Amino acid sequence: KSCPALDCPCVMLWSIWLVKMSSTLSAGYYRPSPIAEYTEESPGGNFDFFSRLVSSWEDAALIYGSPTRGVVVRSGVVLGRGGGAISQMIWPFRLGLGGPLGSGLQPFPWIHIRDLCGIVCHALEKENVRGILNGVSPSSSGTSNGAFARELAAALGRPALLPVPAWAVRAVFGEERAVMLLKGQKVLPKRTLESGYRFIFPELAAALRDIVA
């Protein structure tokens, strides 16, 4: 059975779920950096509270010695309708008051929700997929927060002239989520692509048009 909104299976046989496991975590595993690029093999997970939380979650999800095939998806900022980051950003942009967060120069690792669901379904269905997969768009490593703001404004037919100060981002999103939005990481979905997954929305402009249409 397929979920019409996401074009991916939402109901699977019990026999599939009994032998497969997938867990969705955050690209916050990787240390924020404006220049470093991270693949699934890159180190991380031990530099602040959030990264250590992600490491602990992954350790709990991947049960060592278990016959279950384990897959962990490290997602970036998930873009979708009616929730998540977009729901808290979109009204200022609709009013022409949107703009980059903080400096706007920080990397912005993003993924469309249909691709995040698609990666999870891909991992569940493909017997050869296991371990860590980065759930970010292939083009997100080249996306800055400023570029994201300009593309979102363009999708809405609005300007993107007013930067949002860092203190306001922390007040709205909380300290942990604000770290990803204000600092960011260049994350590459290397193993995700090598596993055979093909992104529905690899480019930001098309992803945002789909979300705000």
Order of alpha helices (4+ residues) and beta strands (2+ residues): beta-beta-alpha-beta-beta-alpha-beta-beta-alpha-beta-alpha-beta-alpha-alpha-alpha-beta-alpha-alpha
